[in-house]
Amino acid sequence: MTKDKGQMTNDTLGEQVLQIPLSDRWRIYHRLQELKIKSSCLPDGSLRVQVNNLLEAILIRSTVMQFLASRHELVEWLERCWQYSDES
């Protein structure tokens, strides 16, 4: 994904290599498999994902955040989502 947590751009599409702590890598990998998102665990400890569209990019970001974000970050993200839905 991009270095900035909140930014989604077209350069996030294609194959991406994510640096995920080993303790969370397998859980994130399995969740991505459940979502039918092509991914693989590399020997160097990174996680490779195939991002084919923006929906997949959002699902990948959401999955990674579920495991790595603090409670405070998750609450802020949820509040921003609610704020955007109110504006629609």
Rosetta silent file (secondary structure, phi, psi, omega in degrees, C-alpha in Angstrom):
SEQUENCE: MTKDKGQMTNDTLGEQVLQIPLSDRWRIYHRLQELKIKSSCLPDGSLRVQVNNLLEAILIRSTVMQFLASRHELVEWLERCWQYSDES
SCORE:     score description
SCORE:     0.000 S_00000001
   1 L     0.000 -169.819  179.754    0.000    0.000    0.000 S_00000001
   2 L   -86.124  162.595 -179.771    1.146    3.577    0.219 S_00000001
   3 L   -67.377  -35.602  177.527    3.336    4.919    2.980 S_00000001
   4 L   -79.438  120.431 -174.040    0.595    7.303    4.127 S_00000001
   5 L   -54.933  -35.957 -171.148   -1.999    5.176    5.962 S_00000001
   6 L   -96.090    0.997 -172.419   -5.015    7.088    4.713 S_00000001
   7 L  -101.616  129.266  175.692   -4.184    7.618    1.054 S_00000001
   8 L  -117.569  121.662  178.648   -5.549    5.432   -1.747 S_00000001
   9 L  -133.798  169.136  179.846   -4.233    6.086   -5.245 S_00000001
  10 H   -63.649  -21.977  177.873   -4.050    4.185   -8.511 S_00000001
  11 H   -76.160    1.249  171.835   -0.399    3.351   -7.790 S_00000001
  12 H   -85.944   -9.265  179.708   -1.667    1.056   -5.016 S_00000001
  13 L   -79.325  152.375 -178.301   -3.046   -1.250   -7.721 S_00000001
  14 E   102.419 -163.038 -178.885   -0.977   -4.256   -8.803 S_00000001
  15 E   -80.386  130.776 -179.782    1.334   -6.382   -6.727 S_00000001
  16 E  -126.760  144.894  175.889    2.246   -4.892   -3.357 S_00000001
  17 E  -112.347  121.107 -178.153    4.645   -6.129   -0.681 S_00000001
  18 E  -105.559  135.419  175.169    3.563   -5.346    2.876 S_00000001
  19 L   -92.018  104.317 -175.366    5.907   -5.411    5.844 S_00000001
  20 L  -118.186  135.504  175.599    3.772   -7.086    8.522 S_00000001
  21 L   -54.574  138.901 -178.022    5.025   -8.281   11.928 S_00000001
  22 H   -54.521  -35.073 -178.001    5.469  -12.057   11.857 S_00000001
  23 H   -63.328  -24.960 -178.516    3.090  -12.454   14.777 S_00000001
  24 H  -107.821  -15.078 -172.057    0.232  -11.031   12.657 S_00000001
  25 H   -56.890  -47.344 -176.290    1.287  -12.064    9.157 S_00000001
  26 H   -68.336  -37.008  178.588   -0.424  -15.475    9.072 S_00000001
  27 H   -66.541  -41.833  177.767   -3.683  -14.180   10.525 S_00000001
  28 H   -65.865  -43.858  178.120   -3.776  -11.355    7.976 S_00000001
  29 H   -56.487  -48.154 -178.677   -2.841  -13.794    5.182 S_00000001
  30 H   -65.041  -37.610  177.872   -5.661  -16.174    6.144 S_00000001
  31 H   -65.688  -40.066  177.592   -8.195  -13.342    6.357 S_00000001
  32 H   -64.345  -36.459  176.521   -7.177  -12.139    2.884 S_00000001
  33 H   -63.342  -42.226  177.070   -7.615  -15.699    1.607 S_00000001
  34 H   -60.110  -33.471  179.146  -11.144  -15.741    3.074 S_00000001
  35 L   -83.631    2.558  179.652  -11.811  -12.507    1.168 S_00000001
  36 L    64.148   34.012  176.694  -10.522  -14.199   -2.028 S_00000001
  37 L  -101.979  122.141 -176.746   -7.642  -11.725   -2.314 S_00000001
  38 L   -64.228  124.716 -179.670   -4.549  -13.284   -3.856 S_00000001
  39 E  -153.788  161.838  177.196   -1.669  -13.145   -1.393 S_00000001
  40 E  -152.384  151.838  177.387    1.410  -15.076   -0.333 S_00000001
  41 E   -96.937  128.176 -177.661    3.873  -15.096    2.546 S_00000001
  42 L   -96.743  154.332 -178.740    7.488  -14.612    1.503 S_00000001
  43 L   -58.408  -26.759 -179.265   10.547  -16.137    3.229 S_00000001
  44 L   -78.228    0.680  177.687   11.793  -12.667    4.234 S_00000001
  45 L    96.569   -4.393  179.966    8.701  -12.225    6.435 S_00000001
  46 L   -87.581  167.787 -179.418    6.806   -9.890    4.140 S_00000001
  47 E  -119.335  123.153  179.490    3.321  -10.426    2.748 S_00000001
  48 E   -99.236  130.295  179.188    2.723  -10.075   -0.999 S_00000001
  49 E  -128.371  148.838  176.026   -0.785   -9.102   -2.118 S_00000001
  50 E  -103.738  116.805 -178.971   -2.359   -8.606   -5.527 S_00000001
  51 E  -106.213  108.738 -175.635   -4.518   -5.471   -5.609 S_00000001
  52 L   -95.746  -18.675 -179.232   -6.774   -5.542   -8.671 S_00000001
  53 L  -159.864  172.210 -176.668   -9.127   -2.675   -7.872 S_00000001
  54 H   -67.036  -31.374  176.624   -9.857   -0.014   -5.288 S_00000001
  55 H   -60.869  -44.834  177.218  -12.388   -2.217   -3.463 S_00000001
  56 H   -63.256  -38.192  178.365   -9.646   -4.805   -2.874 S_00000001
  57 H   -61.245  -41.615  178.849   -7.289   -2.035   -1.730 S_00000001
  58 H   -66.643  -42.000  178.441   -9.868   -0.916    0.832 S_00000001
  59 H   -63.237  -39.875  179.181  -10.445   -4.507    2.006 S_00000001
  60 H   -65.452  -46.799  179.078   -6.695   -5.055    2.392 S_00000001
  61 H   -60.188  -43.998  179.867   -6.273   -1.806    4.308 S_00000001
  62 H   -62.018  -43.250  179.973   -9.222   -2.647    6.523 S_00000001
  63 H   -63.547  -46.637  179.798   -7.859   -6.129    7.239 S_00000001
  64 H   -62.342  -43.058  179.287   -4.380   -4.845    8.094 S_00000001
  65 H   -61.727  -38.859  179.406   -5.867   -2.140   10.328 S_00000001
  66 H   -52.577  -39.631 -174.485   -7.977   -4.726   12.170 S_00000001
  67 H   -93.148  -28.142 -170.384   -4.814   -6.453   13.334 S_00000001
  68 H  -110.836  -22.774 -175.333   -2.284   -3.612   13.618 S_00000001
  69 L   -77.824  151.551  174.842   -4.105   -0.396   14.510 S_00000001
  70 L   -74.652  164.129  177.381   -4.574    0.778   18.058 S_00000001
  71 H   -57.512  -42.191  179.409   -8.059    1.045   19.498 S_00000001
  72 H   -59.295  -45.831  178.653   -7.804    4.833   19.233 S_00000001
  73 H   -62.235  -40.679  179.887   -6.939    4.657   15.505 S_00000001
  74 H   -65.335  -40.988  178.158   -9.839    2.271   14.862 S_00000001
  75 H   -63.571  -45.220  178.639  -12.299    4.547   16.668 S_00000001
  76 H   -60.356  -42.346 -179.158  -11.077    7.584   14.688 S_00000001
  77 H   -64.314  -43.886  178.815  -11.387    5.665   11.411 S_00000001
  78 H   -62.643  -42.546  178.638  -14.914    4.526   12.245 S_00000001
  79 H   -63.201  -38.187  176.534  -15.926    8.074   13.166 S_00000001
  80 H   -64.909  -39.215  178.014  -14.557    9.348    9.817 S_00000001
  81 H   -62.057  -44.479  178.428  -16.574    6.660    7.996 S_00000001
  82 H   -62.468  -41.083 -179.725  -19.734    7.749    9.802 S_00000001
  83 H   -62.358  -43.701  178.960  -18.969   11.380    8.998 S_00000001
  84 H   -64.693  -38.399 -179.243  -18.569   10.553    5.275 S_00000001
  85 H   -69.456  -31.098  176.523  -21.820    8.556    5.235 S_00000001
  86 H   -68.512  -30.750 -179.014  -23.675   11.523    6.800 S_00000001
  87 H   -76.189  -20.671 -176.542  -22.374   13.784    4.030 S_00000001
  88 L   -75.357    0.000    0.000  -23.699   11.518    1.273 S_00000001
